Amino acid sequence: MQIVSLRLADGKQHKIVLRHHKKIEQEYELLQWLQSAGVQAARPLAFNPKTRTLMLSFIEGESRYDAEYPRTKGKAVGQQLLSIHAVPIPKNKATQLSPEPFDLLPNKNHPHEDEIRHHLEPRFPPTESGPPVLVHGDFWPGNMLWQGDRLVGVIDWEDAALGNRYYDLAIARFDSCFIFGREAMLELTQIYEQTVGLNAHLLAVWDLVAALRASHGISQWAVGFDELGRPDLIEGVIWQSHRWFIDQAIARLDKSAG
């Protein structure tokens, strides 16, 4: 991603964002749908299929990682996630948003691999998945932009697809849990549940999916958080949150089965 500052004929400075990836046509069209649906996302300006470059409007805002800041912002995050999942996708465009197959390949480099698989594999994919919705695919605080108390933008849409709403929710839950704390995770979940309802069993299954997904990157994430002003989020601390997140999912599965 690049940010370019331009001086136009009116003499004013304008910033634009240039993105380069394989799915720029898809993201360009998706961002048009998001604009129509009122989702806080950048406005697509143009794309060049030859250079795989997408030009977007610049959103003034910043991602926040400080422990106290977003604790009471779960309502805004939950509402934004709900608005994403409600975006209508034209039927003739649905095939463009086919989800990538979820990778359940083994990763023996973390301590909870076998336990997650023991509980997840007999239940995945769940049979009662519900109709597919638009999912962001990487709905975490690094892809949210804030101005003060206002959530003003959601960025990085290259992983968007038609999929299960619980996938986005579970990713947001785990990342909120280890970055901001369990209260922030619960606030996000409650606003979502109050609006559309949640199936406890499905949420537990997808929490385990999110935990398995996260296990592949925790060691790298810990290095990055030091640069983001959270040196307290060392690898061991993130693994502790990971352990708690797995335990609460398993407890919910046991409760729904019993």
N, C-alpha and C positions, 0 to 999 in steps of 0.2 A: 504494500500500500504506500502511496505517495500523496503528500499534500502540496498543492501548487498554488501560489499566490499570483493573481493576475490583476493588471491595471487595465480596466476597460475604457471605452471612449468617454464615459461619463466622469472619468478621473478617479473613481472609487476603486479600492482594493477589494477583490473577491477571491475567496479561497474555494478550490475544488479538490475533490479526492479522486485519485486514479487507483483503480484496483486491477490486478492481473491474475486471472485464473482460467480454468478450462470451461467454466459454466457462465460466462459473462452474459450471453444472450438470455439464459434462464433467469439470472439475477436481475437483469434489466427489466424483463417483463414482470417478474415477481414484485419488484419495487413499485411498479405502476399499480399493481393490485393493492399493495399495502397502502399506498397513498390514498386510493379510492376508499379503502376501509377505515381510514383514520388511525392506522398504526404509526407510531413514532419511528419513522425510518427516513433515511436520506432520499432525496428526490433524484431519480435517474435522469441524466442529461443526454448522454450519447454513449455508443460503444463502437469499437473497431474490431470486427471479427478477425482481421488479419494479424493484428498485434495482440489480440486477446486482452484488450484494455477497455475498462468500463469507467466512465466519468460520472461522478456523483456530486450532489450539493454537499457542502461542508456543514456539519452540525456543531455549533458551539456548545461544548460541554466536556465533562471529564468523567472517567471511570473512577469509582471510589472503592478503596480497599480498607480504610481505617475501621477498626473494630466497632466503634460506637456509632459511626455515622448512619449506616442504613438499617439499624436495628428496628426503627419504627417506620421504615420505608417499604416493608413487605406488602402493604396494601397496594402501593403504586406498581410494584413488580408483579404482583398477582393479577392486577387488572390489565397490565400490558400483555401478560401471557395469555389471559383470556381473550383479549382482542385479536391476538395473533391466531389463536385456535379457531376464531370465528370468521376468519377471512374467507369469503366465497371464492372458490377456484372454478373457472369455467370447465365444464365436463370435457371439452375437446382439448384442454390443456393438461388434464390430470396426469397423462402418461409422461409428461415432461418432468414431473416431480416424483418419479418413482424412487422410493427410499433405497439406500445402499443396504445390502444384506448385513445384518448385525454380526460383528465378529466375536464369536465365542471361542476363538483359538486359545489354547493354553498359554499362560504366562506364569512360569514357575518362580518368578523373581520377587514374589511378595508372599507374606505369611498367611493370607486368608483365601488363597485361590481355591483350594480343595473344598473348603467349607461353603463358599459361595456356590460353587458348582453343584455340590451335593443337594442344596436346597433349590437352586434355580433350574437346573436342566430338566427335572421331571415336570416342571410347570411352564416351560418356555418353548414356543410362544404361547401365551394364554389363549384359551378358546374364546372367552368373552371379551374381545378386544374393543368392540364398539366401532362405529364408523370412523374412517380415517379423517384427520384434520391436518391443516398446515402446521408443521412443527419447524421450529427454528433450527434445531439440531445441535446447538452449542449455546444454550441460554444460560450464561453465567455472568457474574458482575463485570468481567472484563469486556463484555460486549454490550454494556449498558452505559449510557452517558447521562450525567446529571448536571443541572444548574440549580444549586442550592437544594431545596427539597423536591424539585420537580425532575421526574424522569423524562428527558427530552429526546432520547434516541436509542434505538436498538440497531446494532451494526453487525457486519459480517454474516451475510445470508447465503454463503455458498453451500452450506450443508442443509439448507431448507428442503423439505420433502413432505409428501403426504404420509402420515404415519400415526402412531398412537400418542394421544395427548399426554399420557403418563410418562412418556420418555422425556419430553421437555421438562415436565414438572419434577421428575426424579433427579435430573441433572441439576436443576435450580435448587432443589432441596439439599442435596449433598454439598454443593459449593457454598450455599448460604450457611450451612451447618459448620463447616470447618473454617470459613473466612470470618463470618460475623457472629456465629454462635447459634445454639439451638432455638433460642427465642425468635430470632429472625427467621429461621426455617419454619417454625410453627406459624408465625404470622403470615408468611407467604402462603402456606398450605391452607390456613383457615379462610383467607379471603377467596381462594380458588374453590374450596369446598362449599362455602356459603352460597356461591353463585351457581355452580353446576352440579354439586355433589361429587363424592368420591367413593369408589369401591375400595375398601380397606385391603382386600386380598390382592387386587390389581396393583394398588399402590406399593404394597410390599414386594411383589414380583419385580416391578420396574425399579424400585429402590435397589434391589440386588443387581439388576442390569447396570444401573448407574454406578454402583460400587465396583462391579467388575470392570467397567469402562475406565473408571478413575484409577484403578490399580496399575494400569499400564503407564500412567504419567506422573504419579505422585513424586517420585524422586526428582524429575525435571521441574515440576511445579514449585517445589520447595526452593530451588535455586532462583527461580524467577521472582518469588515473593520478597526476597531480600531486596531486589532492585525496585520493587513496588512500594517499599516503605513498611513492609511487615516482616522484619527479621525474626519475629517471634514464631512465624509459621515455618518452623523447621520440619524436616521430614518426619521425625518422631511424633510431633504434635499432630500433623495431618493424619498419620496412621492411627493415632488414638481416636480422632473423630471418625475415621473410617471404621474402626472396630465398633464404636457405639452405633453408627449408622447401620451396620450389618445386624447387630444385635436387635435393634428396634424393628427391623424388617422381619427377621426370623420370628420374633415374638408375635408380630401381627399375623404371620402365616400360621403359627401354631394356634392362635386364638380363633382364626377363621376356620381352621380345620376341626377344632374341638367343640 
